[in-house]
């Protein structure tokens, strides 16, 4: 059974994602994937009863990303990583490199997740509005964690 706090958190993040971005082809709100894809990700995640999936990206079976109300989980070339949402400090992007390449933020496909300890992880997402929505949700998580500090 999920907790009311998880429902509230999910509602907040869904609202941010919709306002600041929106669904893409491979990156979208978890609930907007078909039931087969949802089940596969839930099995891969070993989803806890207390957590709710919010945003996912599934380019292929070896590369995926899921944000739940408790953690950020992703796989790059089959190498799986998990990070509790309480450890997220910020999400950043290399905007200078975009400028050098004469590309816009909508062309960007990578974000760097910065932890409270200063570690950095790169995640791959679909370029465009869905990345922007995800980025804003991750920035909200970091700001929330810093306020709790």
Secondary structure by P-SEA (a helix, b strand, c coil): cccaaaaaaaaaaaaaaaacccccccccccccccaaaaaaaaaaacccccccccbbbbccccccccccccbbbbbcccbbbbbccccccccccaaaaaaaaccccccccbbbbbcccbbbbbbbccccaaaaaaaaaaaaaaaaaaaac
